[in-house]
Amino acid sequence: MSLAEEQHQPPAEAVPAAGPLPDAVTEEELMSLGHELPDIYTCPLCCLPIALPVGKHSSFETCCMKRVCHGCILASRQRGMRDKCAFCRTPTPDSDAATLAQQDIPRAIELWTEAANLGDLNAHFKLGYRYYNGEGVEKDVARCIRHLQHAAMQGHPESRHMLGVHEYNNGNHELAVQHWMISAKMGSQYAEALKGYQKALEETKSPQREEAKAFFNESD
């Protein structure tokens, strides 16, 4: 099947939720835990914290399940490894078709659910995002919130921010602000005017990353 034919195929049917609903948490637990960034926000190559939002300053390598900062990715390219993963050296897909061939949403949901059951906060966030938007799974806001809560309690700022948005949309403005304040103090750029942002940002700087920022900005 050609890429054009692939793109015109009807969307895959949403799969039902995998596994039982995550455990409920109390508001006290949710608001008292997860105020510091976990180790996964550290680049495994240079061992420096990754600036938030991490998606803007790093790339997630699906081959080895590592998130590598743009500074290390640029350094890898400069050493001639442009078409390989900066961490494990696996060759990157050479076409959109190859990338599409690697996608298996039902299997991804299954793997993320297994990882979430083991406490992986990124898996909780990915599941929460999917269940909230109904992407590849049946939409389930209650399940989404449970996953986001478990990720937020482990220090996941994007999950914390999404919980704030959810509470705000439901009219719980005071609780929403509390979520956003926690997220901001961990360095979240969604509330960059707050004091915690600048402190977290300074800790993420390195000469390689500054060079990478200039390089990728010029490429845009």
N, C-alpha and C positions, 0 to 999 in steps of 0.2 A: 504493500500500500504506500502510495506517495505521500509526502508531507501535506500537499494540498488536500488529498482525500482524507487524510487523518484529521485535518482541521475542520472539515465539513461533516464529520461524524457527529451524531447527536450526543449530548453530554451524558456521561456515565450516570447510571441510576444511583441516587444517594443510598449509602449503606446504613443500616440501623446502628444504633449505639453499640459499642463493643464493651462488654463487661458491666459490672454493677456501678451504680452511681457512687462517686467518691464520698468519703465520710463527711458528714456535716461538721462545721466548725462554729465556735461561739464568736460573737463580735469581739469579746475581750481578747481571745486568741488571735483573731485576725488583725486587730489594731495594735497589739503589743509585740508581735513577732515580725521578722523580715525587714528590719530597718537598716540592714547593712548589705552591701553587694556580696554575693557568693563568689567562690573561686572561678566559676565558669566565665566570669567577666574579665578574666586575665588571659592574654594571648599565650598559647602554649609554647611559642617559639622565643619571644623576647621577654616573656614573664612580666609584662607591664599591664596594668588595668586598661581595658578598652573603653574609649569614650562612649557616652550615650548620646543618641540611641545607637546601639551596637550595630544595627543594620546599615547605618551610614558610614561607619568607620571600620568595618570588618566584613568578612565573607564566611559563610558557613559551608564547609567542605563536606558534602554528603558521602564522599568515599570513605572518610575516616571519622566522620561525625565530630570534627573539630572546628572551632571558630577562630580564624586567624586574622590579625589586624592588617590593615592595608599597608602599613609600613613594612611588615615582613613579606607580604605578597609582592610588593614592589622590589624589595631586595632579592627575592627569589627570581623574579623576571630579569633583573639586572645580571644575575649569574647564569642566564641562559636557560632557565627552566620556565619559560613562558606558558607552555602548554601542559604543565603538570601541577598537581596540588602542592602548595608550598610546604605542607606538613609531611604527607606520606609519599609524595612523588607519583601518585597515580595519574595517568594521562586524563585530561579533561575531555568531555564529549566534544566531537569536532563538528557537530551540526545540531540544528533544532530537532531533527528527526531522532538523533541519538539521545538527546535529552528527553524527548517525549517517551522514547522507548524505556527509559529508566523509571518512569512514573507509574506507580501502582497505588492509587489512593486507598483502596480497601486494605491492602497490605500495610501501608503507612499507618493507617488508623490502628490496626492491630498491634504494630510495633510500638507506636506512641503510647497505646494503652498499657502494654506490658511495661514500658519504661516508666510511665506515670505511677503504676502500681508499686514500682521500686523506689519512687520518690524523686524521679527526674523532673526538675521544675520546667525545663524547656519543653518536655513532652506535655506537661500540664498546660502550658501556655498554647502550644500548637493545637491541642485538642479543644481548648476553650475557644480559640479563635475560629476553628472549623465549625464547632457546634453553634456558635453565635451567629455565624453567617450562613450556615447550612451548606458549606462547601465540601462536597463529596460525602457528606453524612446528613442524616435527617436533622433539621434544626431543633435544638434543644437548649433553650436559654438557661434553664435550671442546672443542667449538666455543665454548661459553659461556666457558670458562676462558681460552681464547686471546684472545677479545675483551676480557674483563675485564683480563687482563694488559696488553694494549696500552693500554687506557684508564688503568690504574693507573700505568703508566710515564710517562704524560704529566701526572700530578698529579690524577687523578680520585678523590676520597676515597671515594665510594660504591662504586666498583669495588674499591678497596683493601679496604674493609670486607667486601664480599661474598667476596673471596678469603680473608680471614681466617676467615669463617664456613665456607667450603668446607674449608679446611685443618683447622679445629677438628673438623668433623664426620668427617674422615678420620683423626683421631687425631694430627695433626701440631700439637700444642698450642703448641710453642715458635715455630714458623713463623707460626701464627695470631696470636700475641701481637705478633710483629714487624710484621705487616701492620696490626694495630689501633693500634700505637704510631705508625706513620707516619701513619695516617689521623687519629689524635688530634692530632698535632703540626700538622696542617694546619687544625685547628679542628673536626673532626668531633664532633658531639654524641653519637655512639654511645659515646664514651669521655670525656665532658665533665669528669670528675674530673681528667683529666691536664692538666698545666700549659699545653700548647700551645693548648688550647681558649680560655682567657680572653684570651690575647693576640690570637688571630684574631678573637674576638667583638668586642673593643673597636674594632678597625679597621673594623667594618661598621656602626657606629652613625651615625645622622644624625637631626636633629629630625623630618624628614618620616617616617622609618621608625618612630620611637618613636610618632608620632601614628597611623601606619597600624597598628601593633601593637595599640594601644588600640582603634582603630576596628574591626578585624577580630575582636578578641576579644569585643567587645560584640555583634558580629553573629552569633557562634556560638551 
